[in-house]
Amino acid sequence: MANVYFADTSALSKRYINEIGTNWLQATLEPSTGCTVFVVRTTAVELIAALARRERGGTLAPPDSVVARAAFRAHLSIEYKIIEVTEVLVNQAMLLAETYGLRGYDAVQLAAALEVNVSYRATNLPTVILLSADTELNAAAIAEGLIVENPNSHP
């Protein structure tokens, strides 16, 4: 059975911006692998904002930013399974933020990853692997029992 991933914004951005871990992440998320990739709805805003900031800051050329945004939007509609932000998810995220001192959207990312993992494990499906380049989020995810892969560990 193919791997099931939950990708946070810090990891997913590497699919669209060439940096440490890009080659590994692109190969990992290649649709031909048959993997399933979950993202939380707020990732769309975070990723577009990150690309726009990089462009405004001069570290991403405008034509590259246009291509990256278009590719992400295309992938969002066909390659990613989207977890919606619900009241239950937000309540869980608040608890995670309090417990681990996470930033707001990182807590939402972790709550969504845990939600997917619980549903997979309840039906004896494989454990979900969190893809994240955020050290604090990764530590909290490990403490919550998730498997974590940091793309920065695969230069």
ChimeraX commands (.cxc) that place a marker at each C-alpha (Angstrom):
marker #1 position 0.00,0.00,0.00 radius 0.5
marker #1 position 1.26,3.48,-0.89 radius 0.5
marker #1 position 2.17,5.96,1.83 radius 0.5
marker #1 position -0.29,8.46,3.23 radius 0.5
marker #1 position 1.10,11.89,3.98 radius 0.5
marker #1 position -0.11,15.03,5.66 radius 0.5
marker #1 position 1.94,17.94,4.30 radius 0.5
marker #1 position 2.24,21.19,6.20 radius 0.5
marker #1 position 3.08,24.44,4.43 radius 0.5
marker #1 position 6.78,24.39,5.35 radius 0.5
marker #1 position 7.20,21.08,3.55 radius 0.5
marker #1 position 4.77,21.60,0.71 radius 0.5
marker #1 position 6.41,24.88,-0.30 radius 0.5
marker #1 position 9.49,22.85,-1.24 radius 0.5
marker #1 position 7.50,21.29,-4.06 radius 0.5
marker #1 position 7.18,24.74,-5.63 radius 0.5
marker #1 position 10.34,26.59,-4.53 radius 0.5
marker #1 position 13.77,25.08,-5.10 radius 0.5
marker #1 position 15.49,24.75,-1.72 radius 0.5
marker #1 position 16.89,22.08,0.59 radius 0.5
marker #1 position 14.69,19.00,0.39 radius 0.5
marker #1 position 12.99,19.92,-2.90 radius 0.5
marker #1 position 14.21,16.93,-4.90 radius 0.5
marker #1 position 13.27,14.48,-2.15 radius 0.5
marker #1 position 9.85,16.03,-1.60 radius 0.5
marker #1 position 9.05,16.15,-5.32 radius 0.5
marker #1 position 9.99,12.48,-5.69 radius 0.5
marker #1 position 8.03,11.54,-2.55 radius 0.5
marker #1 position 4.85,13.30,-3.69 radius 0.5
marker #1 position 5.08,12.24,-7.33 radius 0.5
marker #1 position 1.55,11.08,-8.24 radius 0.5
marker #1 position 2.94,7.95,-9.92 radius 0.5
marker #1 position 3.93,6.65,-6.46 radius 0.5
marker #1 position 0.23,6.27,-5.64 radius 0.5
marker #1 position 0.63,8.16,-2.39 radius 0.5
marker #1 position -2.20,10.09,-0.79 radius 0.5
marker #1 position -1.49,13.65,0.35 radius 0.5
marker #1 position -3.67,15.52,2.81 radius 0.5
marker #1 position -3.50,19.25,3.50 radius 0.5
marker #1 position -5.62,21.48,5.70 radius 0.5
marker #1 position -7.58,24.21,3.90 radius 0.5
marker #1 position -5.50,27.03,5.44 radius 0.5
marker #1 position -2.40,25.69,3.67 radius 0.5
marker #1 position -3.72,27.26,0.47 radius 0.5
marker #1 position -3.53,30.74,1.99 radius 0.5
marker #1 position -0.21,30.11,3.70 radius 0.5
marker #1 position 1.46,28.79,0.55 radius 0.5
marker #1 position 0.25,31.55,-1.76 radius 0.5
marker #1 position 1.31,34.12,0.87 radius 0.5
marker #1 position 4.76,32.52,1.15 radius 0.5
marker #1 position 5.24,32.64,-2.61 radius 0.5
marker #1 position 4.09,36.26,-2.79 radius 0.5
marker #1 position 6.42,37.24,0.09 radius 0.5
marker #1 position 9.37,35.54,-1.58 radius 0.5
marker #1 position 8.59,37.36,-4.83 radius 0.5
marker #1 position 8.26,40.76,-3.10 radius 0.5
marker #1 position 11.44,40.08,-1.16 radius 0.5
marker #1 position 13.37,39.33,-4.33 radius 0.5
marker #1 position 14.24,35.71,-3.53 radius 0.5
marker #1 position 11.78,34.34,-6.11 radius 0.5
marker #1 position 11.70,35.75,-9.63 radius 0.5
marker #1 position 8.26,36.98,-10.73 radius 0.5
marker #1 position 7.97,34.44,-13.59 radius 0.5
marker #1 position 8.92,31.61,-11.20 radius 0.5
marker #1 position 6.35,32.85,-8.70 radius 0.5
marker #1 position 3.62,32.84,-11.36 radius 0.5
marker #1 position 4.52,29.27,-12.37 radius 0.5
marker #1 position 4.69,28.10,-8.74 radius 0.5
marker #1 position 1.31,29.62,-7.85 radius 0.5
marker #1 position -0.34,28.14,-10.94 radius 0.5
marker #1 position 1.15,24.70,-10.26 radius 0.5
marker #1 position 0.03,24.78,-6.63 radius 0.5
marker #1 position -3.50,25.83,-7.56 radius 0.5
marker #1 position -3.69,23.00,-10.12 radius 0.5
marker #1 position -2.39,20.44,-7.61 radius 0.5
marker #1 position -4.73,21.73,-4.90 radius 0.5
marker #1 position -7.76,20.83,-6.97 radius 0.5
marker #1 position -6.62,17.37,-8.09 radius 0.5
marker #1 position -3.69,15.98,-6.08 radius 0.5
marker #1 position -4.44,16.90,-2.49 radius 0.5
marker #1 position -7.20,15.77,-0.17 radius 0.5
marker #1 position -8.32,18.81,1.77 radius 0.5
marker #1 position -9.22,18.76,5.44 radius 0.5
marker #1 position -11.69,21.51,6.23 radius 0.5
marker #1 position -11.36,23.72,9.29 radius 0.5
marker #1 position -14.23,22.86,11.63 radius 0.5
marker #1 position -15.12,23.84,15.16 radius 0.5
marker #1 position -13.83,20.49,16.43 radius 0.5
marker #1 position -10.54,20.98,14.59 radius 0.5
marker #1 position -10.12,24.51,15.96 radius 0.5
marker #1 position -10.83,23.32,19.51 radius 0.5
marker #1 position -8.19,20.60,19.14 radius 0.5
marker #1 position -5.76,23.16,17.68 radius 0.5
marker #1 position -6.30,25.45,20.68 radius 0.5
marker #1 position -5.42,22.59,23.04 radius 0.5
marker #1 position -2.32,21.75,21.01 radius 0.5
marker #1 position -1.25,25.41,20.99 radius 0.5
marker #1 position -1.59,25.53,24.78 radius 0.5
marker #1 position 0.18,22.22,25.29 radius 0.5
marker #1 position 3.14,22.76,22.99 radius 0.5
marker #1 position 3.33,26.54,22.57 radius 0.5
marker #1 position 2.76,26.23,18.81 radius 0.5
marker #1 position 1.98,29.16,16.53 radius 0.5
marker #1 position -1.69,29.33,15.50 radius 0.5
marker #1 position -1.56,27.82,12.04 radius 0.5
marker #1 position 1.00,25.22,13.15 radius 0.5
marker #1 position -1.48,24.06,15.78 radius 0.5
marker #1 position -4.16,23.86,13.07 radius 0.5
marker #1 position -1.77,21.83,10.88 radius 0.5
marker #1 position -1.08,19.39,13.72 radius 0.5
marker #1 position -4.75,19.07,14.67 radius 0.5
marker #1 position -5.61,18.25,11.05 radius 0.5
marker #1 position -2.79,15.71,10.76 radius 0.5
marker #1 position -3.94,14.02,13.96 radius 0.5
marker #1 position -7.54,13.97,12.73 radius 0.5
marker #1 position -6.51,12.20,9.53 radius 0.5
marker #1 position -4.29,9.77,11.42 radius 0.5
marker #1 position -7.05,8.86,13.90 radius 0.5
marker #1 position -9.46,8.13,11.07 radius 0.5
marker #1 position -6.89,6.00,9.22 radius 0.5
marker #1 position -5.86,4.05,12.31 radius 0.5
marker #1 position -9.51,3.43,13.25 radius 0.5
marker #1 position -9.94,1.48,10.02 radius 0.5
marker #1 position -6.57,-0.34,10.29 radius 0.5
marker #1 position -5.04,1.75,7.51 radius 0.5
marker #1 position -1.38,2.83,7.65 radius 0.5
marker #1 position -0.19,5.53,10.01 radius 0.5
marker #1 position -0.14,8.95,8.39 radius 0.5
marker #1 position 3.31,10.49,7.92 radius 0.5
marker #1 position 3.60,14.20,8.66 radius 0.5
marker #1 position 5.81,16.06,6.19 radius 0.5
marker #1 position 7.08,19.21,7.88 radius 0.5
marker #1 position 10.23,21.32,7.94 radius 0.5
marker #1 position 9.15,23.07,11.16 radius 0.5
marker #1 position 11.19,21.87,14.13 radius 0.5
marker #1 position 8.69,22.90,16.83 radius 0.5
marker #1 position 5.76,21.39,14.96 radius 0.5
marker #1 position 7.72,18.19,14.38 radius 0.5
marker #1 position 8.56,17.85,18.08 radius 0.5
marker #1 position 4.88,18.29,19.01 radius 0.5
marker #1 position 3.81,15.80,16.33 radius 0.5
marker #1 position 6.26,13.18,17.59 radius 0.5
marker #1 position 5.02,13.76,21.15 radius 0.5
marker #1 position 1.49,13.13,19.82 radius 0.5
marker #1 position 2.61,9.82,18.26 radius 0.5
marker #1 position 2.91,10.80,14.60 radius 0.5
marker #1 position 5.63,9.67,12.25 radius 0.5
marker #1 position 7.47,12.73,10.94 radius 0.5
marker #1 position 9.64,13.25,7.87 radius 0.5
marker #1 position 11.52,16.54,7.60 radius 0.5
marker #1 position 12.42,17.34,3.97 radius 0.5
marker #1 position 15.41,19.33,5.26 radius 0.5
marker #1 position 16.92,15.98,6.31 radius 0.5
marker #1 position 17.05,14.97,2.64 radius 0.5
marker #1 position 19.29,17.56,0.90 radius 0.5
marker link #1:1,2 radius 0.2
marker link #1:2,3 radius 0.2
marker link #1:3,4 radius 0.2
marker link #1:4,5 radius 0.2
marker link #1:5,6 radius 0.2
marker link #1:6,7 radius 0.2
marker link #1:7,8 radius 0.2
marker link #1:8,9 radius 0.2
marker link #1:9,10 radius 0.2
marker link #1:10,11 radius 0.2
marker link #1:11,12 radius 0.2
marker link #1:12,13 radius 0.2
marker link #1:13,14 radius 0.2
marker link #1:14,15 radius 0.2
marker link #1:15,16 radius 0.2
marker link #1:16,17 radius 0.2
marker link #1:17,18 radius 0.2
marker link #1:18,19 radius 0.2
marker link #1:19,20 radius 0.2
marker link #1:20,21 radius 0.2
marker link #1:21,22 radius 0.2
marker link #1:22,23 radius 0.2
marker link #1:23,24 radius 0.2
marker link #1:24,25 radius 0.2
marker link #1:25,26 radius 0.2
marker link #1:26,27 radius 0.2
marker link #1:27,28 radius 0.2
marker link #1:28,29 radius 0.2
marker link #1:29,30 radius 0.2
marker link #1:30,31 radius 0.2
marker link #1:31,32 radius 0.2
marker link #1:32,33 radius 0.2
marker link #1:33,34 radius 0.2
marker link #1:34,35 radius 0.2
marker link #1:35,36 radius 0.2
marker link #1:36,37 radius 0.2
marker link #1:37,38 radius 0.2
marker link #1:38,39 radius 0.2
marker link #1:39,40 radius 0.2
marker link #1:40,41 radius 0.2
marker link #1:41,42 radius 0.2
marker link #1:42,43 radius 0.2
marker link #1:43,44 radius 0.2
marker link #1:44,45 radius 0.2
marker link #1:45,46 radius 0.2
marker link #1:46,47 radius 0.2
marker link #1:47,48 radius 0.2
marker link #1:48,49 radius 0.2
marker link #1:49,50 radius 0.2
marker link #1:50,51 radius 0.2
marker link #1:51,52 radius 0.2
marker link #1:52,53 radius 0.2
marker link #1:53,54 radius 0.2
marker link #1:54,55 radius 0.2
marker link #1:55,56 radius 0.2
marker link #1:56,57 radius 0.2
marker link #1:57,58 radius 0.2
marker link #1:58,59 radius 0.2
marker link #1:59,60 radius 0.2
marker link #1:60,61 radius 0.2
marker link #1:61,62 radius 0.2
marker link #1:62,63 radius 0.2
marker link #1:63,64 radius 0.2
marker link #1:64,65 radius 0.2
marker link #1:65,66 radius 0.2
marker link #1:66,67 radius 0.2
marker link #1:67,68 radius 0.2
marker link #1:68,69 radius 0.2
marker link #1:69,70 radius 0.2
marker link #1:70,71 radius 0.2
marker link #1:71,72 radius 0.2
marker link #1:72,73 radius 0.2
marker link #1:73,74 radius 0.2
marker link #1:74,75 radius 0.2
marker link #1:75,76 radius 0.2
marker link #1:76,77 radius 0.2
marker link #1:77,78 radius 0.2
marker link #1:78,79 radius 0.2
marker link #1:79,80 radius 0.2
marker link #1:80,81 radius 0.2
marker link #1:81,82 radius 0.2
marker link #1:82,83 radius 0.2
marker link #1:83,84 radius 0.2
marker link #1:84,85 radius 0.2
marker link #1:85,86 radius 0.2
marker link #1:86,87 radius 0.2
marker link #1:87,88 radius 0.2
marker link #1:88,89 radius 0.2
marker link #1:89,90 radius 0.2
marker link #1:90,91 radius 0.2
marker link #1:91,92 radius 0.2
marker link #1:92,93 radius 0.2
marker link #1:93,94 radius 0.2
marker link #1:94,95 radius 0.2
marker link #1:95,96 radius 0.2
marker link #1:96,97 radius 0.2
marker link #1:97,98 radius 0.2
marker link #1:98,99 radius 0.2
marker link #1:99,100 radius 0.2
marker link #1:100,101 radius 0.2
marker link #1:101,102 radius 0.2
marker link #1:102,103 radius 0.2
marker link #1:103,104 radius 0.2
marker link #1:104,105 radius 0.2
marker link #1:105,106 radius 0.2
marker link #1:106,107 radius 0.2
marker link #1:107,108 radius 0.2
marker link #1:108,109 radius 0.2
marker link #1:109,110 radius 0.2
marker link #1:110,111 radius 0.2
marker link #1:111,112 radius 0.2
marker link #1:112,113 radius 0.2
marker link #1:113,114 radius 0.2
marker link #1:114,115 radius 0.2
marker link #1:115,116 radius 0.2
marker link #1:116,117 radius 0.2
marker link #1:117,118 radius 0.2
marker link #1:118,119 radius 0.2
marker link #1:119,120 radius 0.2
marker link #1:120,121 radius 0.2
marker link #1:121,122 radius 0.2
marker link #1:122,123 radius 0.2
marker link #1:123,124 radius 0.2
marker link #1:124,125 radius 0.2
marker link #1:125,126 radius 0.2
marker link #1:126,127 radius 0.2
marker link #1:127,128 radius 0.2
marker link #1:128,129 radius 0.2
marker link #1:129,130 radius 0.2
marker link #1:130,131 radius 0.2
marker link #1:131,132 radius 0.2
marker link #1:132,133 radius 0.2
marker link #1:133,134 radius 0.2
marker link #1:134,135 radius 0.2
marker link #1:135,136 radius 0.2
marker link #1:136,137 radius 0.2
marker link #1:137,138 radius 0.2
marker link #1:138,139 radius 0.2
marker link #1:139,140 radius 0.2
marker link #1:140,141 radius 0.2
marker link #1:141,142 radius 0.2
marker link #1:142,143 radius 0.2
marker link #1:143,144 radius 0.2
marker link #1:144,145 radius 0.2
marker link #1:145,146 radius 0.2
marker link #1:146,147 radius 0.2
marker link #1:147,148 radius 0.2
marker link #1:148,149 radius 0.2
marker link #1:149,150 radius 0.2
marker link #1:150,151 radius 0.2
marker link #1:151,152 radius 0.2
marker link #1:152,153 radius 0.2
marker link #1:153,154 radius 0.2
marker link #1:154,155 radius 0.2
view
